[in-house]
Amino acid sequence: MRILEPAADTGGVLPDDAQLRSEPATARLQARIDQLAAHVQQLEQERASLRWMADHDELTGLANRRLFHALAPELLRGDDCPSAVLILDLNGFKPINDTYGHDAGDEVLCVVARRMAACLGDHLVARFGGDEFAALPRAPRADVPEAWWHEVAGSLSAAIAPPMDVQGHTLSVTASIGVVPAGPSADLPDLLRRADQAMFSAKRHASTTDKAGITWVVATESGDHTETYEPAATPGSPPEPTLSGSGVACRPGDPVWVHRSGARRAGVVESACEWAALVRYRCLNGAGTMVDTIPKNCLTVRTEADPYLDRTSSTNR
């Protein structure tokens, strides 16, 4: 009988033949771990996609009513900058749906959504359903004029109005807009209710005059004060002469002021049409420039020189 000697201590290191046997098992285990990690990542992506779908309009990609109600209260309480609630309904949309079909109507809604997002920038914009949209623009600073949102609503109306090419047809819609200025302690459901009533007043104005109207509601001690105006005569606009109304031609290279969200920024016209101009203008913080289509009622003549913009314009002429 042979007596076996105790196995020598290997210090936790497997013998060579044991290592060879364990390598396939380790590889299989690592493959399984990688497979599970990929599955978890896929589930996370699907969850993020479902969360996005729950909070956004499937057709336009804008926020939906649920996300608007979730974000708006915090934005209203955010800081001392004034804000306003806008409700917007399209004029002339139903005939497009009836005449050209729902696909054309959907494309019109997508164009309107893109124009609203481009006009309002980082402000909250939502589609509530059908041809009804909402927005919560906020002033860039606390010391803006009391009627700062007049320009915002006028710019939005002008941005939506231009004709659009849809499935080979030139179509156009206008917007009836209801506006309610909001304070930090304002109740969102009440703001939306009052803005909705203002929108219907603007809608009645459009149906009786065949012109798009903007109605705003301001709370007073004796109750809400309601007034309607047509965007082309936006009240509260700067006193300087506008390019569209002073007889001054809006030509490439013309120096202008761009008035957006209560702020004035230096710009230069690059091209123009009857209702708007393509303008290169300074960013809000003064760092860099951007190019955008600006309604002419938001442009005024600039007599003060801007060394960078005017130099760039002269070299491009």
Buried (B, 14 or more C-beta within 10 A) or exposed (E): EEEEEEEEEEEEEEEEEEEEEEEEEEEEEEEEEEEEEEEEEEEEEEEEEEEEEEBBBEEBEBBBBEBBBEBBEEBBEEEEBBBBBBBBBBBBBEEBBEEBEEEBBBBBBBBBBBBBBEBBEEBBBBBBEEBBBBBBBBBBBEEBEEBBBBBBBBBBBBBBBBEBEBEEEEBBBBBBBBBBBBEEEBEBEEBBBBBBBBBBBBBBBBEEEEEBBBBBBBBEEEEEEBEBBBBBEBEBBBEBEBBBEEEBEBEBEBBBBBBBBBBBBBBBBBEBEEBBBBBBBBEBEEEEBBEBBBBBBBBBBBEEEBEEBBEEBEEEE
